[in-house]
Amino acid sequence: MTLITWTAEQYGTNVGFADEEHQILFDKLNNLYSLATGGAERSAIGAQLDDLIAYVVGHFAHEEQEMQAKGFANFANHKAEHEALIGICADLQKKFHTGEADVTDAVGQMVKGWLDSHIPTFDKAYAGALNS
């Protein structure tokens, strides 16, 4: 089941690496969502959760490196957004692996909502700086 679909109109930043990484991130999120809502084994869901979170951490680090290299003015606020989501993800990951939480439709909708807000508001704003 597809949770989120990348389109250039809604999510495109016109920054090549970011758009490519966002598309991979969306694919990984959709895979996790499909496993979690489709009744897959907990071990498969956990492996996909770990893969997605590792990818997100790497993607955020790449964005932050590029923003710093170009002296992007809103870097601190952007990084704070990343850190907040990583904190939520790390908490879910820990609780999932100890059996205290599950990856549910509500979790998927929360992440989708974050992406729906973050990419158009924060990521599109760095296009001018990163493409300079």
N, C-alpha and C positions, 0 to 999 in steps of 0.2 A: 504494500500500500504506500502511495506517495503522500508525504506530509507537506513538502515544499518543492516548488519548481523554480529553478533559476531562469529568469528572463533578463535580457539586457535592459529592457525598459524599467523594470522594478528594482533590479539589484546591480546592474552594471555600473562600474566605477570609472571605466575607461582607463584603468590601470591594469595592464596585462597580467602581471603575476597575481594580483588580488582577485580579478575576475576568474582566473583559472583555479586558484585555490578555493574560492567560494563555491565553485561548481563541484569540486571534489568533496568539500565539506557537506554540501547539500546531499550528494550521493551517499556519503557515509551516514548522515543523519536519517535519510530515507531508509537505508538498510537497517539501521537500528530500530526505527519506528516499525518497520514491517515485521521484524523478528519479534519485537516486544508485544505488538498488538495481534500477531498471528499465532501466538501460542508456541513459539520456539522454546527449545530447552534453555534453562537458565544459564548454562555454561556458554551457549552461543550468544545469548544476549549480553552476557558479561564481557565476552571477548570483543564484541562489536562496540560496546560502551567504552571499553578501554582504548580501542583503536580510534574511535571518534575523539575522545578527550585528548589523547596524545596528539592527534592531528590538529585540533583546535589550539592547543598550547603552542605547537610549532608555527601555525599560521599567525597567531597573535604576535609571537616573537619576530617573525619575518616582517609583518606590518610595522611593528614598533621600530625595528632596525632601520627600515626604509624612511619612516617619518623622522627619526632622529637624524639620519644622514642628510635629509633635505631641510632640516630646521623647521619642521611643521609646527606652527604656532599653538595649535590645540592639542599637542602631544599629551600633556599631563591628564587632561580630561578623557582623552581617548583611551589611554592606558588604564585609567581608573575604571572605565567601562569594561575593559577586558578582564581586569583583576576581579571585578564583581562576579562576572559570569564564571570565571575559572573557580572561584570560591564555591559557587553553587554546584558546579559540576563535580568538584573534588568531594564535596559533602555527599552528593548523590552516589558517587562512585564508591566511597567508603561504606556508606549505608547499604548499597546494593550488595557488595561483596560480604558483608556481615549478616545479610538476610533481613536487615531492618527496613529496606525500601525496595520498590520495584520500579522499573521503567514502564510508565503508564501513558495512556493517551494524554493525560494532563501534563506530564513531563514534556512530551513532544510538543504540545501546544505552547507551553511556556518558552521552549527554545525557539520555536518558530516565531513567536511574538517578539522575542528579543532580536532575532535576525531581521524581522520585518521593520523594526524600529532602528536598529543599530546601523545596518548597511546604508539605507537611504540618508540617515541623519549624520552619522559619523564618518563612514567610509567614503561616501561620495564627496565629502568636504575636503578630503586630502588629495583629490585628483589633481588639482592645479599645482600643488606643491610637489607631488611625487612625479608629475610629468614635466616639471621644469628642468 
